[in-house]
């Protein structure tokens, strides 16, 4: 089977590695891939949002199956275009990907169908938004409506921070068109939980729960990033919480999307907070999370390609129950100093040979035959072990053996989870 994976980050590297476990995956191309993914797939210099070029490549190479991994091409309709060209795809069509593409849409969906989430208001007028944050209870959460690389959310502790967040999005156009509309919502408290679930539009199959770490620096301080590390499973996601989420959030969301004429097929990411009033939805993503995928897929015992094909065929129920591996996984992101703001690129990366299979490459390129840094988040260093403490120890031991100039990482990944284990 000839497979095409759209995307070029650590998430895509993890997906490709997992797909390779199936002997049917005779050839995998990554569009565009990266310097590290090149070890596991053939990389093609076609951008993740260059949909016409993707369609042309798929036709030219007789692609049997395509996996569209990132949010941008999903929201732009890559699955629609590929399917119309006769290429079977894993991932939601554009009318379903809007669940991530517009926070206002997702909040309105939850309100309409009684899915628990934070109270909110939506604004397209900067003066009205500023008037609202001037009197809203603090802290208050300011979210750009559209896609913003995971950085479009500000938790404002003060009136000034809230006002600055509104002006940055709506006047300074920090997030481009994504910030023309804002969702401003109440601040929820409690442990955060990420759940990636496969769904064919009828059946929902959650994989291992996980815990992301969004802030750039230790102690959850600093600017929001795309994620500085993650662990799985999340100890706060007990069997009782899982049952409540399935009843009140997961199945109602899938049914709501179907009722709206937007059936969702693919991987639906539930960003949850376990509040004193029970679990509530912070956000939906229309795809595998990054870096959650880097710990969730290593703990998946079922075959990923088989599951993806079942999702596409509407036959996911035939593959249940999912097999989840025992133990725990941890991923520590090695990033370029200055991320998520400004940072230098082009530094050679040294990874010991025995660690290559533990590293998912996110932001690196091949230059003159050498792997060099090319992004903010450079590597996801992972480990699996019988327990979380050991997985974290092994991940950090690996981090300490990998070298590139200006590297930094958080040193407290998983600490909150360890406190409750």
C-alpha positions in Angstrom: 0.0 0.0 0.0 1.3 3.4 -1.0 0.7 6.0 1.7 1.0 9.8 1.8 1.2 11.7 5.1 0.6 15.4 5.0 2.7 17.4 7.5 6.2 17.8 8.7 6.5 17.9 12.4 7.0 15.6 15.4 3.4 14.4 15.3 3.8 13.3 11.7 7.0 11.5 12.6 5.2 9.6 15.3 2.3 8.7 12.9 4.7 7.5 10.2 6.7 5.4 12.6 3.4 3.7 13.8 2.1 3.2 10.2 5.4 1.5 9.3 4.6 -1.3 11.8 2.0 -2.6 9.4 3.6 -4.7 6.6 1.0 -3.4 4.2 2.7 0.0 4.3 5.1 -0.7 1.5 6.0 2.9 0.8 5.3 6.1 2.7 5.9 9.7 1.5 5.8 12.7 3.8 4.7 16.1 2.3 6.8 18.0 3.2 8.3 15.9 6.1 11.6 17.1 7.6 15.2 16.1 8.0 14.5 13.6 10.7 11.4 12.1 9.1 13.6 11.3 6.1 14.9 8.3 8.0 11.4 6.7 8.0 9.8 8.1 4.8 10.6 9.7 1.5 10.2 13.5 2.0 8.7 15.6 -0.9 9.0 19.3 -0.9 5.3 20.1 -1.1 3.9 22.3 1.6 1.2 21.1 4.0 -1.3 23.7 2.6 -0.4 23.3 -1.1 -3.5 21.2 -1.7 -3.4 21.3 -5.6 0.2 20.0 -5.5 -0.8 17.2 -3.0 -3.6 16.1 -5.3 -1.3 16.1 -8.3 1.4 14.1 -6.4 -1.2 11.6 -5.2 -2.5 11.0 -8.7 1.0 10.7 -10.2 2.2 8.2 -7.6 -1.0 6.1 -7.4 -1.4 6.8 -3.7 -3.7 4.3 -2.0 -4.3 6.2 1.2 -3.6 9.7 2.5 -3.3 10.8 6.1 -3.9 14.6 6.6 -2.4 15.4 10.0 -2.1 19.2 10.6 -5.0 21.5 11.3 -4.4 24.0 8.5 -4.9 21.7 5.5 -7.8 20.0 7.2 -9.6 23.3 7.7 -8.8 24.3 4.2 -10.3 21.2 2.7 -7.4 18.9 1.9 -9.5 15.8 2.6 -12.3 17.1 0.4 -10.0 17.7 -2.5 -8.1 14.4 -2.2 -11.3 12.3 -1.8 -12.8 14.1 -4.9 -9.7 13.0 -6.8 -10.3 9.4 -5.7 -7.7 9.2 -2.9 -9.1 7.7 0.3 -8.2 9.8 3.3 -7.9 9.7 7.0 -9.1 13.0 8.5 -12.3 15.1 8.6 -13.7 17.1 5.7 -13.6 20.9 6.0 -17.2 21.2 7.2 -16.3 19.0 10.2 -12.7 20.4 10.8 -14.5 23.7 11.6 -14.8 22.3 15.1 -11.2 23.5 15.5 -11.1 26.1 12.8 -13.6 28.3 14.6 -13.7 28.5 18.4 -16.9 30.4 18.1 -18.5 27.6 16.2 -17.4 25.0 18.7 -18.6 27.1 21.7 -21.9 27.6 20.0 -22.2 23.9 19.3 -21.5 23.0 22.9 -24.1 25.6 24.1 -26.7 24.3 21.7 -26.2 20.6 22.6 -25.6 21.0 26.3 -22.0 19.9 26.3 -20.2 21.2 29.4 -17.8 24.1 28.8 -16.8 27.5 30.2 -19.3 30.4 29.9 -18.3 32.7 27.1 -19.1 35.7 24.8 -18.0 36.2 21.2 -16.8 39.5 19.7 -16.0 41.0 16.3 -15.9 44.6 17.5 -12.8 45.7 19.4 -14.6 48.3 21.5 -17.2 45.8 22.7 -14.5 43.3 23.5 -12.5 45.9 25.5 -15.7 47.0 27.4 -16.3 43.3 28.3 -12.9 42.6 29.6 -13.0 45.8 31.6 -15.6 44.3 33.9 -15.2 40.5 33.5 -14.1 38.4 36.5 -10.4 37.8 36.6 -8.5 35.8 35.4 -10.2 35.9 32.0 -9.4 33.8 28.9 -9.0 35.6 25.5 -9.0 33.3 22.5 -8.5 34.0 18.8 -11.4 32.4 16.9 -9.3 30.8 14.2 -6.1 28.7 14.0 -3.0 30.3 15.6 -0.4 27.5 15.9 -1.5 26.8 19.5 -0.6 30.3 20.6 -3.9 32.2 20.2 -4.9 31.8 23.8 -4.1 34.3 26.6 -5.0 33.8 30.2 -5.1 37.4 31.4 -4.5 37.8 35.2 -5.0 41.6 35.1 -7.2 44.1 33.2 -4.2 45.4 31.4 -3.2 41.9 30.2 -6.7 41.3 29.0 -6.8 44.6 27.1 -3.4 44.0 25.6 -4.6 40.5 24.4 -7.7 42.0 22.7 -5.7 44.8 21.0 -2.9 42.4 19.9 -5.5 40.2 18.2 -8.0 42.7 16.8 -5.9 45.8 16.2 -2.4 44.6 15.7 -3.5 41.5 13.8 -1.0 39.3 15.7 -2.9 36.2 14.4 -4.0 37.6 11.1 -7.6 36.9 10.2 -7.7 34.3 13.0 -8.0 37.2 15.5 -10.7 39.1 13.7 -13.2 37.4 16.0 -12.5 36.7 19.7 -14.0 34.2 22.2 -13.7 35.6 25.7 -14.5 33.0 28.4 -14.5 32.4 32.1 -11.3 30.9 33.6 -11.7 27.3 34.7 -9.6 25.6 37.4 -8.6 22.0 37.7 -6.2 19.4 36.2 -6.1 19.5 32.4 -6.5 16.3 30.4 -6.1 15.6 26.7 -7.9 12.7 25.1 -7.3 11.7 21.5 -10.2 9.7 20.1 -10.6 7.9 16.8 -14.1 8.2 15.4 -15.9 7.2 12.2 -18.8 9.6 12.9 -20.7 7.0 14.9 -18.3 5.1 17.2 -15.8 6.8 19.5 -12.6 5.1 20.5 -10.5 7.0 23.0 -6.8 6.2 23.1 -4.6 6.8 26.2 -5.2 10.0 28.0 -2.4 12.5 28.3 -1.2 15.7 29.9 0.3 18.5 27.9 2.6 21.3 29.2 1.9 24.5 27.2 3.9 27.1 29.0 7.5 27.6 27.8 9.2 27.5 31.2 9.3 25.4 34.4 6.5 26.0 36.8 4.0 26.7 34.0 5.5 30.1 33.5 6.2 32.1 30.3 4.4 32.4 27.0 2.1 29.7 25.6 3.8 27.3 23.1 2.7 24.5 20.9 3.6 22.2 23.8 6.8 21.6 25.7 6.2 18.0 26.7 3.6 15.4 27.6 3.0 12.3 29.6 0.5 9.4 29.2 -1.7 8.1 30.7 -3.0 11.1 32.7 -3.5 10.0 36.4 -6.4 12.4 36.8 -8.3 10.6 34.0 -9.8 7.8 36.2 -12.3 5.2 35.0 -15.1 7.2 36.5 -14.0 10.4 34.8 -13.6 8.5 31.5 -17.2 7.1 31.8 -18.5 10.6 32.5 -16.7 12.1 29.5 -18.0 9.4 27.2 -21.6 10.0 28.3 -21.6 13.8 28.6 -18.9 15.0 26.1 -17.5 12.4 23.6 -20.7 10.8 22.3 -22.8 14.0 22.5 -20.1 15.9 20.4 -20.1 13.2 17.7 -23.9 13.2 17.7 -24.1 17.0 17.6 -21.8 17.1 14.6 -23.9 14.6 12.8 -27.0 16.5 13.6 -25.5 19.6 12.2 -24.7 17.8 8.9 -21.0 17.8 9.7 -20.2 14.1 10.4 -16.7 13.9 11.9 -14.4 11.1 10.7 -10.8 11.1 11.9 -9.0 11.9 15.2 -11.0 14.2 17.5 -8.9 15.8 20.2 -10.7 16.7 23.4 -8.9 19.3 25.6 -10.6 18.9 29.0 -10.4 20.4 32.4 -11.5 18.5 35.5 -13.3 21.2 37.3 -15.0 21.0 40.7 -18.2 20.7 38.7 -16.9 17.8 36.6 -15.1 17.6 33.3 -15.6 20.5 30.9 -14.3 21.1 27.3 -11.6 23.7 27.0 -11.1 23.1 23.3 -11.5 20.7 20.4 -8.8 19.9 17.8 -9.7 18.2 14.6 -6.6 16.1 14.5 -3.9 14.3 16.5 -2.4 16.6 19.1 1.3 17.6 19.0 3.1 16.5 21.2 0.4 14.3 22.7 0.7 11.9 19.7 4.3 11.2 20.6 3.2 9.5 23.8 -0.3 8.2 22.8 0.8 6.2 19.8 3.6 4.4 21.5 1.0 3.2 24.0 -1.4 2.0 21.3 -1.3 -1.8 20.9 -3.7 -1.9 18.0 -2.5 -1.4 14.5 -2.8 2.2 13.5 -3.2 1.7 9.7 -6.0 -0.9 10.3 -7.8 1.6 12.6 -7.4 4.5 10.1 -8.8 2.4 7.3 -11.7 1.3 9.5 -12.5 5.0 10.3 -12.5 5.8 6.6 -14.8 2.9 5.9 -17.2 3.7 8.8 -16.4 0.3 10.4 -14.5 1.4 13.6 -16.8 -0.6 15.8 -15.4 -3.8 14.2 -11.9 -2.9 15.6 -13.0 -2.5 19.3 -11.9 -2.6 21.9 -8.7 -0.8 21.2 -5.6 -2.5 22.7 -3.7 -0.1 24.9 -0.2 -1.1 26.2 0.4 -1.1 30.0 2.9 1.3 31.5 3.5 5.0 30.8 5.2 7.2 28.2 6.9 10.6 28.4 8.0 13.1 25.8 10.3 16.0 26.5 10.5 18.7 23.8 14.0 20.1 23.1 13.5 23.6 21.7 15.6 26.5 20.4 16.3 29.2 22.9 13.9 32.0 22.4 11.0 29.8 21.3 8.0 30.6 20.9 9.2 34.2 20.0 12.5 34.6 18.1 15.2 32.0 17.8 18.2 31.2 15.7 18.4 28.2 13.3 21.0 26.1 11.5 22.8 24.5 14.5 24.0 20.9 13.9 22.2 18.2 16.0 24.0 15.3 17.5 21.8 12.3 18.4 23.6 9.1 19.7 22.8 6.1 17.4 21.1 4.2 20.2 18.6 7.0 20.8 17.4 7.5 17.3 14.3 5.4 17.8 13.4 7.5 20.9 13.4 10.8 19.0 10.6 12.3 17.0 12.0 15.1 14.9 9.9 18.3 14.7 12.0 21.2 13.4 15.1 20.0 11.7 16.5 19.9 8.1 19.4 18.2 6.3 22.1 20.7 5.3 25.2 19.4 3.6 24.4 16.0 4.9 24.0 17.1 8.5 20.9 17.4 10.6 20.4 21.0 11.7 17.8 22.9 13.6 15.2 24.6 11.5 12.3 25.3 13.9 11.4 26.4 17.5 10.4 22.9 18.7 13.3 20.8 17.4 13.0 17.3 18.9 10.6 15.2 21.0 12.6 12.9 23.1 10.4 10.0 24.3 10.6 7.0 26.6 8.2 4.1 27.5 8.5 2.3 30.9 6.4 0.3 33.3 5.7 3.5 35.3 5.7 7.3 34.8 8.6 8.0 37.1 10.9 5.7 35.2 9.7 6.9 31.8 10.5 10.5 32.8 13.9 9.5 34.1 14.7 7.7 30.9 13.5 10.6 28.7 15.6 13.2 30.6 18.6 10.9 30.5 18.3 10.8 26.7 17.8 14.6 26.5 21.1 15.0 28.4 23.0 13.0 25.7 21.6 15.0 22.7 23.4 18.1 21.6 22.7 21.3 19.6 23.5 24.9 20.4 20.9 27.1 22.1 18.9 24.0 23.2 16.5 24.3 26.1 13.8 22.2 27.6 11.4 22.2 30.6 12.8 20.2 33.5 9.5 19.6 35.2 7.5 17.6 32.7 5.1 15.3 34.5 5.7 16.7 38.0 2.0 17.4 38.6 1.2 13.8 37.6 3.9 12.3 39.8 2.4 14.2 42.8 -0.9 12.2 42.6 0.6 8.8 41.7 
